[in-house]
Amino acid sequence: MDDGAINPAGCGAEAITDEELLSVGRDVLLEEARAVEIFAGRMGREFAKSARMLASCGGRVVITGLGKSGLIGRKIAATFASLGLPAFFLHATEGSHGDLGMVRPDDVGIFISNSGETAELLALLPYFRRIGASVIAMTGKASSTLAKNSDIVLDVGVEREADPLGLAPTSSTTVQVAAGDALAGAFTKLRGLGPDDFALFHPGGALGRSLLLTVGDIMGRGERLPVTRLDSTVKDALFEITSKGYGATAVVDGNGDLCGIFTDGDLRRFMEKHGTQALDLAIGRAMTRGPRTIVPTRLASEAVRVMERCKISVLIAVDGNKPIGIIHLHELLKAGVS
C-alpha cells in the first residue's frame, strides 16, 4: 500500500551508473567553483571597505542569518575569532526576542541573506540603525531591502544553484563562505598578523604546540644532557649514552666546546669495522664531526624539519659552541609537534 513515503533510493536508482553519479558530482563542484570565480572577478571597493571596517572595529563583529545562511554565518564568526577579531553569531529569530541586547554601538553587523528579504533579518535592522552600529549586507540581491538599508553591500549573488534541480542552497552558500574567508584573509593582511599571533588563539591541540613550543621547552638539559670528553674511550661514551637514554652523546674538548656527536648508529658502524676492540679506542675516532645543531630559541617544529631533511633523530642544542641541551625526534612527536 502506498503511504506517500519517498523511496530513499529514488525511482530507478538501480539503473543509474557510477559514471553518471561521478558526472553529477563533478558538475556540482565545477559550478560552485565557477560561482566563486565570478564573485572574485566582481569584488571591488565595497569588499575593501568591508575589510577596513572590520579591521578598525572597536567592538565585536555580529554575524546574523537564518537557515543555511545562518550556518555559514556561524562558520564565518568562528574564522574571525580564530584570527583575534572578536565575533559571535546572532540567530536572527532569537535576536528579535531579547538577544539584541548583546549588540553595542561600536559593533559591526554582517547580515547574510541570499534574497535580502528575510523577514527575521530585516526586523533586526532598525535596532542596528538606531544605536549606530554599522551593517554589512552579504546578499545575492543588490536591490533588496537589506541592501538598501546597509552601509556596505557585498554582492554574493549566483547565476544558478549547483544541484541538479537548481534549487538547493549550493552555489550561493559556497560563495557566502568564500566571501567570509576572503574578508578574513584581508583582515589578516590589514592587521599584519603572523604565525605567532595565530598561535595565541590556538594554544590547545597540535596547531598551538607546533607554533608555540621552542626547542628549549622540550630539550633535555643539565643532568639529562649526555656529554663525553674528547679524551674518553668509546666505552665511556657508550655508558653515557645508556645512562641518559637519548641514543647519542655530545663530544666536547677540554674547553667544553662541541667537536662532535656519537650515536648508537656510529657505535654499530665502528664495531663492524673494529670488532670488540672498538670499545677501547678513542671516541674521537668514532664520533661524527661537525654535527647538526640548533639553538634553544628556535621553534620545535623547525627541529622536526631539520631532522627529517637530514635523516637524523637527535639534535644538540648549543649556546655559541657550547652544548646546553639535546632533543630527540620521539620527544617532539610525543609533545604533538609535527
C-alpha positions in Angstrom: 0.0 0.0 0.0 1.3 3.4 -1.0 1.7 5.5 2.2 3.1 8.5 0.4 6.7 7.9 1.6 9.5 8.7 -0.7 11.7 5.8 -1.8 15.1 6.6 -0.1 16.9 5.2 -3.2 14.8 7.1 -5.7 12.8 5.6 -8.5 15.0 3.7 -10.9 18.1 4.3 -8.8 19.5 0.9 -9.7 19.6 1.9 -13.3 21.9 4.9 -12.6 25.6 4.1 -13.3 28.6 5.1 -11.2 29.8 7.2 -14.2 26.6 9.2 -14.1 26.9 9.8 -10.4 30.5 10.9 -10.8 29.4 13.3 -13.6 26.8 14.9 -11.4 29.3 15.3 -8.6 31.8 16.9 -10.8 29.2 19.2 -12.3 28.2 20.4 -8.9 31.8 21.1 -7.9 32.6 22.9 -11.1 29.5 25.0 -11.0 30.3 26.1 -7.4 33.9 26.8 -8.4 32.6 28.9 -11.3 30.4 30.9 -9.0 33.3 31.6 -6.7 35.4 32.7 -9.6 32.7 35.1 -10.8 32.4 36.6 -7.3 36.2 37.0 -7.2 36.1 38.8 -10.5 33.5 41.4 -9.4 35.0 42.1 -6.0 35.7 45.8 -5.8 35.9 48.7 -3.4 32.9 47.5 -1.4 35.0 44.5 -0.4 38.0 46.6 0.5 35.7 49.0 2.5 34.3 46.0 4.4 37.7 44.6 5.2 38.8 48.0 6.6 35.6 48.4 8.6 36.3 45.0 10.2 40.0 45.8 10.9 39.0 49.1 12.6 36.1 47.7 14.5 36.2 48.9 18.1 33.6 46.3 19.3 32.6 42.9 18.0 31.5 41.6 14.7 27.9 40.4 14.9 27.0 37.9 12.2 23.4 37.0 11.6 21.5 34.9 9.2 18.8 32.2 9.1 18.7 28.7 7.7 21.6 27.7 5.6 22.9 31.3 5.6 22.9 31.1 9.4 25.1 28.0 9.3 27.5 29.9 7.1 27.4 32.8 9.5 28.5 30.5 12.4 31.5 29.4 10.4 32.5 32.9 9.4 32.2 34.0 13.1 34.5 31.1 14.1 37.0 32.0 11.5 37.1 35.7 12.6 37.5 34.7 16.2 40.4 32.4 15.3 42.2 35.5 14.0 41.7 37.6 17.1 38.7 39.5 15.7 36.0 39.3 18.4 32.9 37.9 16.6 29.8 36.0 17.5 26.8 34.6 15.7 23.4 36.1 16.5 20.4 33.9 15.5 18.1 36.1 13.5 14.9 34.9 15.3 16.4 34.9 18.8 17.7 38.5 18.1 14.1 39.8 18.0 13.3 38.1 21.3 15.9 39.6 23.5 19.4 38.7 22.1 19.7 42.1 20.5 20.8 43.3 24.0 24.2 41.9 23.2 24.8 44.4 20.3 26.6 47.6 21.0 27.1 50.9 19.0 30.7 50.1 18.2 29.9 46.7 16.8 29.8 45.8 13.1 26.9 43.6 11.8 27.2 41.2 8.9 23.7 40.3 7.7 23.7 37.2 5.4 20.6 36.7 3.2 20.6 35.4 -0.4 17.3 37.1 -1.1 17.9 40.1 1.0 14.3 39.9 2.1 14.4 37.5 5.0 11.9 39.0 7.4 13.7 37.9 10.6 16.9 39.7 9.4 15.0 42.8 8.3 13.4 43.0 11.8 16.9 43.5 13.3 17.9 46.3 11.0 16.1 49.2 12.9 17.9 48.4 16.1 21.3 48.4 14.5 20.4 51.7 12.7 19.1 53.3 15.9 22.1 52.6 18.1 24.6 53.5 15.3 26.1 50.0 14.7 27.4 49.6 11.2 25.9 47.0 8.8 27.5 45.0 6.0 25.0 43.2 3.8 26.1 39.9 2.2 23.3 39.3 -0.2 22.5 37.9 -3.7 20.2 40.8 -4.5 21.8 44.2 -4.7 18.4 45.9 -5.0 16.9 44.2 -1.9 15.5 45.8 1.2 18.6 44.6 3.2 21.0 46.0 0.6 19.2 49.4 0.6 19.4 49.7 4.3 23.1 48.7 4.9 26.3 50.7 4.9 28.1 48.3 2.6 26.8 45.7 0.2 28.7 42.6 -0.8 27.0 41.1 -3.8 27.3 37.3 -3.4 24.6 36.5 -6.0 25.0 33.5 -8.2 23.5 32.7 -11.6 22.2 29.3 -10.5 22.4 26.8 -7.7 24.7 23.9 -8.5 22.5 20.9 -7.6 20.7 19.1 -10.5 17.4 20.8 -9.6 19.0 24.2 -9.4 17.1 24.8 -6.1 19.1 23.6 -3.1 21.5 26.2 -1.5 24.8 25.1 -3.0 26.5 27.7 -5.2 25.0 30.5 -3.1 26.2 29.2 0.3 29.6 28.3 -1.3 30.1 31.9 -2.4 28.9 33.2 1.0 31.5 31.1 2.9 34.2 32.1 0.3 33.4 35.7 0.8 33.8 35.3 4.6 37.2 33.6 4.1 38.2 36.4 1.7 37.4 39.0 4.4 39.3 37.0 6.9 42.3 37.0 4.6 42.1 40.7 4.1 41.8 41.3 7.8 44.9 39.3 8.4 46.8 41.4 5.9 45.5 44.7 7.4 46.4 43.7 10.9 49.8 42.3 9.9 49.1 39.0 11.7 51.8 36.4 11.8 52.0 32.7 12.9 52.8 33.7 16.5 49.6 35.9 16.6 47.6 33.0 15.2 49.1 30.6 17.8 47.9 32.8 20.7 44.3 31.9 19.8 45.1 28.2 19.4 47.1 27.2 22.5 45.5 23.7 22.6 46.0 21.0 20.1 48.7 20.2 17.7 48.5 23.6 15.9 49.3 25.6 19.1 52.1 23.2 20.1 53.6 23.4 16.6 53.5 27.2 16.6 54.4 28.0 20.2 56.8 25.4 21.6 60.5 26.0 21.2 63.4 23.6 21.4 64.3 24.9 24.8 60.8 24.0 26.1 61.4 20.3 25.3 65.1 19.6 25.2 67.0 17.7 27.9 69.4 19.8 29.8 71.6 19.8 32.9 72.0 16.3 34.3 69.9 14.9 31.4 72.4 16.1 28.8 74.8 13.4 27.7 78.3 14.8 27.4 81.6 12.9 26.7 85.1 14.4 26.7 87.2 14.0 23.6 89.9 12.1 25.6 87.4 9.4 26.6 87.0 5.9 25.1 84.2 4.6 23.1 83.2 2.5 26.2 82.9 5.7 28.2 80.7 7.2 25.6 78.5 4.1 25.5 78.0 4.3 29.2 76.9 8.0 28.8 74.5 7.1 26.0 73.0 4.3 28.0 72.5 6.3 31.2 70.9 9.3 29.6 68.6 7.5 27.1 68.9 9.7 24.1 70.8 7.3 21.8 73.6 9.9 21.5 76.1 12.0 23.3 77.8 15.3 22.6 81.6 15.1 22.5 83.4 18.2 23.8 87.0 19.3 24.0 88.9 20.5 27.1 87.2 23.9 26.8 83.7 22.4 26.7 83.2 23.3 23.0 81.3 20.9 20.9 83.5 18.9 18.5 81.3 16.0 17.5 78.4 13.7 18.3 78.5 10.0 18.9 75.3 8.0 18.3 74.2 4.4 18.6 74.4 4.2 14.8 78.1 5.4 15.0 78.7 2.7 17.5 77.3 -0.1 15.3 79.3 1.0 12.3 82.5 1.4 14.4 82.2 -2.0 15.9 81.5 -3.6 12.5 84.9 -2.2 11.4 87.0 -2.8 14.5 85.2 -5.6 16.4 85.2 -5.8 20.2 88.4 -3.7 20.5 86.4 -0.8 19.3 85.3 -0.1 22.9 88.8 0.7 24.0 89.6 3.1 21.1 89.4 6.9 21.4 85.9 8.4 20.9 87.5 10.9 18.5 87.9 8.1 16.0 84.3 7.0 16.2 82.4 10.3 16.5 80.7 12.3 13.7 82.4 15.6 13.4 80.5 18.8 12.6 77.2 17.6 13.8 73.9 19.4 13.1 73.0 21.7 15.9 70.1 24.1 16.8 69.7 27.0 19.2 67.1 26.6 22.0 65.0 29.6 20.9 64.1 28.0 17.5 60.7 26.6 17.1 60.3 22.9 17.9 58.6 22.4 14.6 61.8 23.7 12.9 63.8 21.0 14.7 61.4 18.4 13.2 62.0 19.7 9.7 65.8 19.7 10.2 65.7 16.1 11.4 63.5 15.0 8.5 65.6 16.8 6.0 68.9 15.4 7.3 67.5 12.0 8.1 68.6 12.2 11.8 66.7 11.6 15.0 68.7 13.8 17.5 70.0 17.4 17.6 72.4 19.1 20.0 71.2 22.5 21.2 74.0 25.0 21.6 74.8 28.4 23.0 77.6 29.6 20.8 79.6 26.4 20.5 78.7 25.0 24.0 76.2 22.1 24.1 73.4 23.0 26.5 70.7 20.6 25.5 69.7 17.6 23.4 66.4 16.9 21.7 65.1 13.6 20.2 62.5 13.3 17.4 60.5 11.0 19.6 60.2 13.7 22.3 59.0 16.2 19.6 56.3 13.8 18.3 55.2 12.9 21.8 54.7 16.6 22.5 52.4 16.8 19.5 54.9 18.8 17.3 54.9 17.9 13.7 
